[in-house]
Amino acid sequence: MPAPALLHASLLPWGTTRWQRRQLPVHIADELRLARQRLELSQRQVARLARISSPYLSRLERGLRAPRMPVAVRLAEVLSLDGEVMEELLDEAVVGCR
């Protein structure tokens, strides 16, 4: 799968960034939530371990946002995701810088 095209800021609606436009497929978002629940960890605990905010993790688990690549890697490690789920998460991660 090719890397997602980066959009020039002038092509986006006012107040929107290219990071807000990418969503995580629901089945991957559900897998993140289920992995966290299997480990019996709260969103706050996982967020702290992955060095992200709790609201950001909540948006990821609801499929409202796709993580940037470094966040996806940290979540895969913290949640001990299996190969297929980890691969899908990394495929959906946003590559680039802010």
N, C-alpha and C positions, 0 to 999 in steps of 0.2 A: 504494500500500500504506500503510495507516495506521501511525502510529508505535506501537511496542510499548508496551503498558500497563505502567506502573511498579507493581510490587507492593509493598504495605505490608510492612515487615519482619516484622510479627507473623504474616503468612500463609505465610512461608517456613519450611522445616525448620530446626531449630537449627543454627547454624554456617554457614548458607548465605546469601549475599547475592544481590541481584537480578542482579548482574553475572556470577555463577558459573552462573546458570541458562540463559543464552543461549549457544547453540552456533552455530558457523559451518557452513553446508552444506559437505559434503565437496568438491564440485566447485570451490567458491570457495577453500577451503583448499588444494586441489591447485594451483590457478592461482597462489596466492601462492608456493608452493614452486617451481613451474616458472619463474615470473618471476625469482625469486632465483637459481635455477640458470642461467638463460639469461644473466644478468648476471655469472655466475661469482663470486658473493659468498657468503661464509659467513653463517650465521645471526647470528653475533656482529657482523659488519660491518653487516648490514642493521639489526640491533637498535640499534647505536650511531647510525647515520644517522637512524633513525626515533625515537630517544630513548626506547626501551623496553628491557626486559630480554631477554636471550637466552631464558630459560625461557618468558617470555610469548609471544615470537615462535614458539617451538616449539609451544606450545599452540594458537596461531592456525593454524599450518600443518597441525596434526593435526585441526583442526576442533573442538577441545575448548572453545574460547571464541570469542565474537564480540567484536571490538574496539569500544571507545568511538569516537565519531565523530572526535575529533581524531587518534586513532591511525590510523584507517582512511584519513584524508586524507593523513597523513604517509607511510603505507605506499604508497599509490597514487602519490605523488610519487617516493619513493625507488626503487620498483620499475618506474616508468614504465608503469603498467598501461594497457591500451587502454580505450576507452570502455565497452564492454559489461562487462568484468570489473570496472572501477572502479565502474560504476553498481551492479552486483550487490553489491559489497563495501560500498558506502555505504548501500545499501538494508538490509543486514543489521546495520549498525553500531548499537550501543546509544546512544540519545540520552538525555542527562541528566547529572547530576553525582553524585559519590560520596556 
